Amino acid sequence: MSLRFDIPIARTHQFWDALRVGKFVTTKCKACGNVSFPPQGDCPNCMSSDHEWVDLGTDATLVTYTFVQITPASFVKNDPYMIAIGKLSSGLKVLAWLEGGKVENVKIGERMHLEARASEEGNPYYVFVRS
């Protein structure tokens, strides 16, 4: 079985474009000021479509993590991996893969940063890297 994910990006392509050059941005509603991550075409708070793009930076603090040893079928080619939630300096929490070191050395509260990557197919994605 192969999986295919078609995610409409017409109203959020700026996120993917920025990620391709190593920047991490998201939407901020001009009507109510809500900052959304992942970026949204319409504000989930007030439903306004009027937003601006803001830089989130890449520095984060580790909030929590898990070590995935039994991978889902769609990740069967991957070795066991860590997934983390990091809190950015803006206060937003982001979920991403965590790289850098062994699971037994990971500590809640440690500093890490987001890093842009590209898949074998050239699709951009991001990971946390331990500092």
Buried (B, 14 or more C-beta within 10 A) or exposed (E): EEEEEEEEEEBBEBBBBBBEEEBBBBBBBEEEEBBBBEBBEBBEBEEEEEBEBEEBBBBBBBBEBEEBEEEEEEEEEEEEBBBBBBBBEBEBBBBBBBBBEEEEEBEEEBEBBBBBBEEEEEEBEBBBBBE
